[in-house]
Amino acid sequence: RYLLFQLSEDITEDELKSFKFLLGKELPKCRLNPKITMLDVFIEMEKKGILGEDNLNILKSLCAEINTSLLKRIEEYELNLFGGEEMLITEEQRGSTGGPEAHARWLASSVALDSPGSWKESSQLEAYKMTSRPRGVCLILNNHNFAKAREAVPEPKNMKDRNGTDVDAAALRKVFSKLHFTIAEYRDLTAEEIRKTVNIYRCEDHKDKDCFVCCILSHGKKGIIYGVDGQEVPIQDLTTSFTGENCRSLAGKPKVFFVQACQGDVCQKGVTIETDSGEQDSSVEIDARFQLDCIPTEADFLLGMATLQDYVSYRSPRQGTWYIQALCQHLEYSCPRGEDILTILTAVNQEVSRKSGNQNAEKQMPQPSFTLRKKLIFPVN
């Protein structure tokens, strides 16, 4: 899938039209629908059985006719097919042609990253067991008051309080309570307190639970979050606390992290948003730019980040963050309908993308990154 994603980014609009034309007999719907992207074409080819990790002949013949440089990419891939593992798509592989919606839809169609040679659709995957009551712990780390940071650390002296974060925390409590999780919320933790709190739940016995969820609401930048004292905590330190080696009772079970972090030195950028009533909201604060190297390499992890590196996300002091609010709304709507988490995150990306369409405003592009082996569904019953 890494190869196909890269090809889709390099293919021009005219070349996409050529692909659709040449595949007209096999994929008539793709030829007629102008909204179909190259990622969609690849997915349909997989469904038809004419594309797979060891079935690239048709794709090669098409590339030879349309653009030989694409063919060379495939041949290079074949030479290295058995020389390495498939890569997890991160922010460096996100593209501009499909946008966040297409990228998330591509992720939602993906299979487990640790299953080489498997090209089954996600609908054919088995689901993680999710029957225990409670399902597990939903840990919420909610940092609002950064007065300690402003007093103690010269660099983040302008690190503002995260007004609106309690709106996010309330939404998370509501939805994950409905999904039968035990809520554990901690407010205004220093960096050391964050580490100690995470360690408490790392050491807890989760053998009777089916899942673990951690939601982090704080200031941050490029792969770290801040404690209220202005000290840094690498996100990777938090996620790797729950690997099979470090937390055996969660081995083989899904570990889910949602991170919303506001960058302390770029607050109050004067970007305004309109509400449904037509009123102008107050200025929104700008959230951090992140690197997505924070997820462990082993299976059964999902990391939902509010934004990509080089992109911003937004927090309204009155309404909470765009990302967390959209996440909670879609969880509440879609979980009773039996939709899996990757499908839900696709809808979240679409929702957030709509909100960031103001003229002269930077786009917000949430990023799911995962090593799930099965479908993750949160039943309400």
Secondary structure by P-SEA (a helix, b strand, c coil): caaaaaaaaaccaaaaaaaaaaaccccccccccccccaaaaaaaaaaacccccccaaaaaaaaaaccaaaaaaaaaaaaacccccccccccccccccccaaaaaaaaaaccccccccccccccccccccccccccccccccccccaaaaaaccccccccccccaaaaaaaaaaaaaaaaccbbbbbccccaaaaaaaaaaaaacccccccbbbbbbbcccccccccccccbbbbaaaaaaccccccccccccbbbbbbbbbbbcccccccbbbbccccccccbbbbbbbbbccccccccbbbbbbcccccbbbbbbcccccaaaaaaaaaaaccccccccaaaaaaaaaaaaaaaaccccbbbbbbbbbbccccbbbbbcc
